[in-house]
């Protein structure tokens, strides 16, 4: 989960200010949805070169 949060923070949520709590929720939801829509994101976070069999 920490890797997902890092990716969201760096790609969609960094260096932003929010006017209120609802805007935070909206931006987090949009970041999560865009993360899920991009092919290969989860696979890239779950696979490691050193873990190949």
TORLUMRO-288518 format. One record per residue: residue in three letters; chain; z, x negated, y negated of N, C-alpha, C, O in turn. Coordinates in steps of 0.1 Angstrom, whole numbers, always signed. Atoms other than C-alpha are relative to their C-alpha. Layout:
% TORLUMRO-288518
  rest  kette    n.w    n.u    n.v   ca.w   ca.u   ca.v    c.w    c.u    c.v    o.w    o.u    o.v
   ALA      A      Z      X      Y      Z      X      Y      Z      X      Y      Z      X      Y
...
This chain:
% TORLUMRO-288518
  rest  kette    n.w    n.u    n.v   ca.w   ca.u   ca.v    c.w    c.u    c.v    o.w    o.u    o.v
   UNK      A     +0     -8    +12     +0     +0     +0     +0     -9    -13     -6     -5    -23
   UNK      A     +0     +9    +11     +7    -29    -23    -14     -5     -4    -17     -7    -16
   UNK      A    +14     +5     +3    -29    -41    -20     -8    +11     -6    -16     +8    -15
   UNK      A     +7    -11     +6    -42     -7    -28     +4     +2    -15     -4     +3    -24
   UNK      A     -6     -1    +13    -19     -5    -59     -6    -11     -9    -10     -9    -20
   UNK      A     +5    +11     +7    -30    -40    -70    -15     +2     -4    -19     +0    -15
   UNK      A    +14     -3     +3    -67    -30    -67     -2    +10    -11    -10     +9    -20
   UNK      A     +1    -11    +10    -62     +2    -87     +4     -5    -13     -2     -2    -24
   UNK      A     -5     +5    +12    -42    -16   -113    -10     -9     -7    -13     -7    -19
   UNK      A     +9     +9     +6    -67    -43   -119    -14     +6     -3    -20     +2    -13
   UNK      A    +13     -5     +3    -98    -22   -117     -1    +12     -9    -10    +14    -17
   UNK      A     +1    -13     +8    -89    +11   -134    +12     +3     -9    +11    +11    -18
   UNK      A    -12     -4     +7    -54    +11   -148     +6    -11     -9    +17     -8    -15
   UNK      A     -6    +11     +8    -48    -22   -166     -3     +2    -15    -13     +7    -19
   UNK      A     +1     +0    +14    -43    -26   -203     -3    +14     -6    -12    +15    -15
   UNK      A     +2    -13     +6    -41    +11   -211    +13     +5     -5    +24     +1     +0
   UNK      A    -12     -7     +5    -17    +32   -230     -3    +15     +2    -15    +19     +2
   UNK      A     +1    -15     -3    -11    +69   -222     +8     +8    -10    +19     +4    -15
   UNK      A     -7     -9    +10     -2    +97   -245    +12     +8     +6    +21    +11     -2
   UNK      A    -11     -8     -6    +20   +115   -220     -1     -2    +15    -10     -8    +21
   UNK      A     -1     +1    -14    +30   +118   -184    -12     +6     +7    -17     +1    +17
   UNK      A    +12     -7     -7     +1   +142   -175    -12     -9     -1    -20     -9     +8
   UNK      A    +11     +9     +1    -24   +116   -188     +2    -11    +11     -8    -16    +16
   UNK      A     -2    +10    -10     -8    +90   -165     -4     +5    +14    -11     -1    +21
   UNK      A     +3     -6    -13    -11   +114   -135    -15     +1     +1    -21     -2    +12
   UNK      A    +15     -1     -1    -48   +121   -144     -7    -13     +2    -16    -14    +10
   UNK      A     +6    +13     -2    -57    +85   -147     +3     -6    +14     -6    -12    +19
   UNK      A     -3     +5    -13    -39    +76   -115     -9     +8    +11    -14     +2    +20
   UNK      A     +8     -8     -9    -57   +105    -97    -15     -4     +0    -21     -5    +10
   UNK      A    +14     +4     +2    -91    +94   -111     -2    -14     +7    -12    -16    +13
   UNK      A     +1    +13     -5    -84    +58   -101     +0     +1    +16     -8     -6    +22
   UNK      A     -1     -2    -15    -74    +69    -65    -13     +6     +5    -19     +1    +15
   UNK      A    +12     -6     -4   -105    +91    -62    -12     -9     +0    -20    -10     +9
   UNK      A    +11     +9     +0   -129    +64    -73     +2    -11    +10     -8    -16    +16
   UNK      A     -3     +9    -11   -112    +40    -49     -5     +5    +14    -11     -2    +21
   UNK      A     +3     -6    -13   -117    +64    -20    -15     +2     +1    -21     +2    +12
   UNK      A    +15     -3     +0   -154    +71    -30     -8    -13     +2    -19    -12     +6
   UNK      A     +8    +13     -2   -164    +34    -29     +0     -4    +14    +11     -6    +20
   UNK      A     +1     +4    -14   -177    +24     +5     +6    -14     +2     +4    -23     -6
   UNK      A     -5    +13     -4   -158     -4    +22    +13     -4     -6    +18    -15     -2
   UNK      A    -13     +4     +7   -127     -5     +0    +11     -1    +10    +18    -11    +11
   UNK      A    -11     +0    -10   -102     +4    +28     -3    -11    +10     +7    -18    +14
   UNK      A     +3    +10    -10   -120    -18    +53     +2    -14     -5     +8    -22     +2
   UNK      A     -1    +14     +5   -120    -48    +30    +15     -3     -2    +19    -15     -1
   UNK      A    -15     +3     +1    -82    -44    +24     +7     -1    +13    +17     -8    +14
   UNK      A     -7     +0    -14    -74    -40    +61     -5    -11     +9     +1    -14    +19
   UNK      A     +6    +11     -9    -96    -68    +75     +4    -13     -6     +4    -15    -18
   UNK      A     -3    +13     +4    -87   -104    +74     -8    -10     +8     -9     -8    +21
   UNK      A     +8     +9     -8   -109   -133    +84     +9     -8    +10     +3    -10    +21
   UNK      A     -9     +8    -10    -79   -151   +101     +4     +9    +11    +10     +4    +21
   UNK      A     -4    -10    -10    -73   -119   +122    -10     +3    +10     -9    +12    +18
   UNK      A    +11     -4     -9   -106   -119   +141     +4     -5    +14    +10    -15    +16
   UNK      A     -2     +4    -14   -104   -119   +179    -12     -6     +6    -12     -9    +18
